[in-house]
Amino acid sequence: MPLVHDLRAAARSLRRSGAIPIVIVLMLAVAIGAVTAIFSIADAVLLRPLPIADPDRVVVLWGRDEARSQSIVEVSLRDLAAWRAGPNSLSRIELFGSVNWGELQIASPGEPFGASMNAVSAGFFDVLGAPPLLGRTFRPEDDLPNAPGRVILSGDLWRRRFASDPKVVGTVLTVGEGRDAKPWEVIGVMPADFRVPSGADVWIPLGPALAAAAVKYGNADDVRAMYAVARLQPGATVQHAMTELSTIARRAEIENGSRDSTMVVVATPILKHLVGPALPALFAIGGAAAMLLMIGCMNAAGLLLVYGAARRREVAVRFALGARRAQIVRQLLCESLLLSLIASGAGIALAYASFGAIVGLAPIEVPRLDQASIDARAMLAAVAIALVTSVIVGVLPAWHHTSLHLLPELQERAGAGTAVAASPRVRKALVAAQIAAALVLLTGAGLFTRSFVALLRLDLGFDPTHVLTFRVTGPQGAAAASAQGWSLVDAIADRATRVPGGIAAGAISERPFAHGPIGMDAGVLLEGQRLSAESSARNPIVNWEVATPGYFAAMDIRLLRGRLIAHTDTAKSPAVVIVSEALARRLWPGQDPIGRRLLTYGAPGDASRPGWQTVVGVVESARYREIETPRFDLYLPYRQAPDPVQYFVLRLAGDPAAAVPALRTVMSELEPRLRVDAIATMTDIVGRVRAPWRFSAVVVSIFSMMAVTFAAVGVAALVAYAVRQRTREIGVRMALGATRRHVVTLLIKEGAWMVASGVAAGAGAAWMLRRSVARLLFSVSPDDAATFTIVIVVLSSIALLAIYVPARRAAHVDPAIALRGE
């Protein structure tokens, strides 16, 4: 077969070709390996269909009020009723918890454990088109306020805790302990790949959950603690649905007395919602990997031009002996195919070896990331990339080397034939293109790195080092808002400080970054104001926290004025609050906030709130939700708040992780039935929040360094090739009196034009693409002049150095030898 013959001939040719094919394989292997690894992540997270019916038609809904700095306004039952009655762009709307609602404490069968739960309306699984693996999903009667306890298990929990028992459906679980124990029936098990929302171990009906919370929250219809999920009607668009629902939301606000409503409804495809902030990072590194592959291809093509220069006479002889151009092109393409296939094999090995490290850098909240692997799909992708690469790499050199005129090539002892006149243009274009692409990558890496450094230097308002956070669950609940619960909270904090190295301990209702942008929002009314649409629009929404006296010392949140929460702040003493510095400046600019009074509303337990609260302290502003956006924080004493604390924080002198066994011991000594869970160090929590920025910065920086290396090698090789073509010219110049310095200067000047062209093109491309990475930047402008300047100077210096080395070598050639031939 001609193809087999060409492949054998190509293999023989490459074996005797020295180091250039090896360099080509190494560069392509690195580039193909990078693309394969990133493809594997994108394939698992983005490309493989979600385990729901027609996911492109499913959207997640919530509100947004930019005027009040609320990026997310959760959905209530009242909103759901209005939306269901209004729009015709949605075929069905259901609800699910905006965050997982704590843990369902399952006491039996077997060892007690906590399962992360999410409350959903009855039609949640139906609107998604997600059938259960076993049993059934919820029915309307399960969603009634007084319905008996029913639960659906995730496939992962079913495997971990129930040993994949197919008879689990119908099992009655004991939830809670002692007098709080209640029976819950398992009615279904979802498939292992169903993870909506992320992190849910069990799903419970929304109706009974809201009915139980109504005692504390007031009217269950007004509780905003959910997202809506809906399916678009055929022909409807996401934008159409947003417009319809926003109109309904504004109308409802006006009916409630708000004349200047700024509420809009956001609809986002479910995949985008699940992937969240990691999506721009995935696109960024995917683009970086593709650009690295492009640079590798250009570099390989340039090196094949160099490699083919020594074969011009061979090609000319084959033409003279009657070979057709198609035959020679086919063999040259076979050589590039062999190089690409070998590189793909090495690239797969590199991807496999580095995959764990790349995944380790990725944000752990990315859904289905644990399913990513270098599997058969990834290998097929690598082979496909190799086939495309072989064409990209091989076409230009094959076209160039088969376009030579025969007679000049056979007669010339040195130099090129007449067709070689095109070579300088091709060579200069390759050099400029490599520099341009490398500059784009290096600019992105510079912006991402500066952004990540800014995040590392960011003052969080607390010190996360040496802080352990945890939750304690027990028979009565370790943090119930009652005299018994408060006493237990005090005892837990006291015992925690007895752990070796313990310095301070406290508790908070929501630890920093517990639920991303979701938290407990409350409106604020100042003394002298009355609750109205005007006051609601004027005053900010605050982040509402319940704290114990020791919390501020444990988190190292500085007191700026007044005093902190004290144990004497009880239900029988005057109601007090602590405010953050940012909130104090916003509410009372230029005034002393101590002694001022305010009233919060729209938070849990409004009916039982003690009324006006006096500001007794101002603390440093801390970041509790989005790390990039500070909120206005308000702290209530735990003995005056209707909501309990949930998380404990312990500051230690040493490694927090090493203190976990001792912590469990002291808790069991306090009460054998207490369980310590949700353990994490604040350093790890902050690290997870920074992960999307770290992922982009590290991966794109690595790719950019590879790109710069590729570009330097390619530029040096192509300049060396050009210098060899001009060996006789250089000899003539030196024979006529030119010094080595003059020769080096001449060659560097010519190379500098190529570098300048590449830098100009790359800077223009980077400038046009800068807005596409703006969402990934923190405290750094995509127009950052310093980054552009540094990148241009660094890359230009490296490129000029790559030109200087072969130029200097050419200047040291003996003129007599140069004039005798190549």
Helices and strands as residue ranges (DSSP letters): H 2-15, H 20-42, I 43-47, G 55-57, E 58-65, G 66-68, E 70-73, H 77-85, E 90-97, E 103-108, E 113-120, H 124-128, E 134-135, G 140-143, E 149-153, H 155-162, G 166-168, E 172-175, G 178-180, E 182-189, E 202-205, H 206-217, G 220-222, E 226-232, H 238-255, E 264-269, H 270-275, H 278-309, H 312-320, H 325-361, G 369-371, H 376-401, H 406-411, G 418-422, H 423-457, E 467-473, H 483-496, E 502-508, E 521-526, H 533-538, E 542-547, H 551-555, E 559-562, E 576-580, H 581-587, E 597-601, G 606-608, E 613-619, E 633-637, E 647-652, G 657-659, H 660-670, E 675-681, H 682-725, H 727-735, H 740-769, G 770-776, H 785-811, H 815-820
